[in-house]
Amino acid sequence: MTENAWASAAVDVLEGDSEYLVFADVPGAKQEDVTIRYHEGELRLEGGFRRVFNVGPDVDVDRITAELQNGVLKVHLPKKEAAKPRTIPVKVG
């Protein structure tokens, strides 16, 4: 029986008005080495490392995108329209 040894990539998660951004430090990783999967509320990042996140119901999973540049994996998790904050105008009169 063999076991896989997984490193844990350093990750930052930021929240903006329209999306969550996940930044993972993956120095030396190539595009073909990185796998990103979403299944039943779970986002899994793998590629010699493994990080798993629970994704809330406010994320539009059909619009998740990712890019890898200079050893940093950036995953965009857009919010659904209904989840975005909005300003309500106040009328006078």
Secondary structure as UniProt FT lines:
FT   STRAND          11..15
FT   STRAND          19..25
FT   TURN            27..28
FT   HELIX           31..33
FT   STRAND          35..39
FT   TURN            40..41
FT   STRAND          42..46
FT   STRAND          49..54
FT   TURN            57..58
FT   HELIX           61..63
FT   STRAND          65..69
FT   TURN            70..71
FT   STRAND          72..79
FT   HELIX           81..83
//
